[in-house]
Amino acid sequence: MRKGFTLIELVTVIVILGILSAVAIPKYADLINAAKNAATQGALGGLRAGIYIFYAQNAVAGTARFPSVTDEIRDAMAQGVPANANMATDINTIITTLTAKATNASAGWVYINNTTSPDHGKIFAAHNTDW
């Protein structure tokens, strides 16, 4: 007597594997996007902390102010500007200084430097200013 699987058993296993992969692949793609968003939000938190530390150090010195140029932001970050995981790798650490909230595809981060704006001193992800 021969041992092995019948054709029906093999086809059943292949169908089950196909159904599982059809369900798992889209969930995996969502997981990648969620991981990129979480990494970007974490980096954004670090940038915001650096900016507020800069502000606090200047406030203690008697001249409370936010960074006026992106070089001061870079200097405030001990490990350098973190990457924005949702942007292209060649621009993900670039900070663009604007006078109002706006998305910007040519940078990783948008910093608002406008003393008349309620968003003055805030930094946002360049692809999503809701964060």
C-alpha positions in Angstrom: 0.0 0.0 0.0 1.3 3.5 -0.9 1.4 6.2 1.6 0.8 9.9 0.7 -1.8 12.5 0.2 -4.7 12.3 -2.2 -5.3 15.0 -4.8 -8.4 16.2 -2.9 -6.4 16.7 0.3 -3.7 18.6 -1.5 -6.2 20.9 -3.2 -8.0 21.5 0.1 -4.7 22.6 1.7 -3.9 24.9 -1.2 -7.3 26.5 -1.1 -7.1 27.0 2.7 -3.6 28.6 2.3 -5.0 30.8 -0.5 -7.8 32.1 1.7 -5.4 32.7 4.6 -3.0 34.7 2.4 -5.9 36.7 0.9 -6.9 37.8 4.4 -3.4 38.2 5.9 -1.7 40.3 3.1 -4.0 43.4 3.4 -3.7 43.3 7.2 0.1 43.2 6.8 0.0 46.3 4.5 -2.1 48.1 7.1 0.4 47.2 9.7 3.3 48.7 7.7 1.4 52.0 7.4 0.5 52.0 11.1 4.2 51.4 12.0 5.3 54.3 9.7 2.7 56.6 11.3 3.8 55.6 14.8 7.4 56.1 14.0 6.7 59.6 12.6 4.6 60.6 15.6 7.3 59.4 17.9 10.0 61.4 16.1 7.6 64.4 16.0 7.3 64.2 19.8 11.1 64.3 20.1 11.3 67.3 17.8 8.6 69.1 19.8 10.4 68.3 23.1 13.7 69.7 21.7 11.9 72.9 20.6 10.3 73.4 24.0 13.5 72.7 25.8 15.1 75.4 23.6 12.3 77.8 24.6 12.7 76.9 28.3 16.4 77.4 28.2 16.0 80.9 26.7 13.2 81.7 29.1 15.5 80.9 32.1 18.1 83.2 30.5 15.5 86.0 30.3 14.8 86.0 26.6 12.0 83.5 26.1 11.8 82.7 22.4 11.3 79.8 20.0 14.0 78.8 17.5 14.0 81.3 14.7 15.9 79.2 12.1 16.0 75.5 11.5 19.7 75.4 12.5 18.7 76.2 16.0 16.2 73.2 15.9 19.0 70.9 14.7 21.3 72.2 17.5 18.5 71.6 20.1 18.3 67.9 19.0 21.3 66.0 20.6 21.1 63.2 18.0 20.1 65.3 15.0 16.8 65.6 13.3 14.9 62.3 13.3 13.5 60.9 10.1 9.9 61.2 9.0 9.1 57.6 8.1 6.3 58.7 5.7 8.5 60.8 3.5 11.2 59.9 0.9 14.5 59.1 2.4 16.4 61.9 0.8 14.2 64.6 2.3 12.9 63.0 5.5 15.1 65.0 7.9 14.7 68.4 6.1 12.8 71.0 8.1 11.0 73.7 6.1 10.2 77.0 7.8 6.8 78.3 6.9 4.6 81.1 8.2 1.4 79.0 8.3 0.4 75.3 8.6 0.7 73.6 5.2 1.8 70.2 3.9 5.1 70.2 2.1 6.3 67.4 -0.1 9.8 68.7 -0.3 10.6 68.3 3.4 10.1 65.9 6.3 8.9 68.5 8.8 7.2 71.9 8.7 8.2 74.4 11.4 6.0 77.5 11.9 8.0 80.7 12.4 5.5 83.5 12.4 5.1 85.4 15.7 1.6 86.5 14.7 0.4 82.9 14.1 -1.2 80.9 16.9 1.0 78.0 15.6 4.2 79.9 16.1 7.0 77.6 17.4 5.1 74.4 16.5 6.4 71.7 14.2 4.4 69.3 12.2 4.9 66.3 9.9 5.2 67.7 6.4 2.6 65.2 5.1 0.1 65.6 7.9 -0.3 68.9 9.8 -3.1 67.4 12.0 -0.4 65.7 14.2 
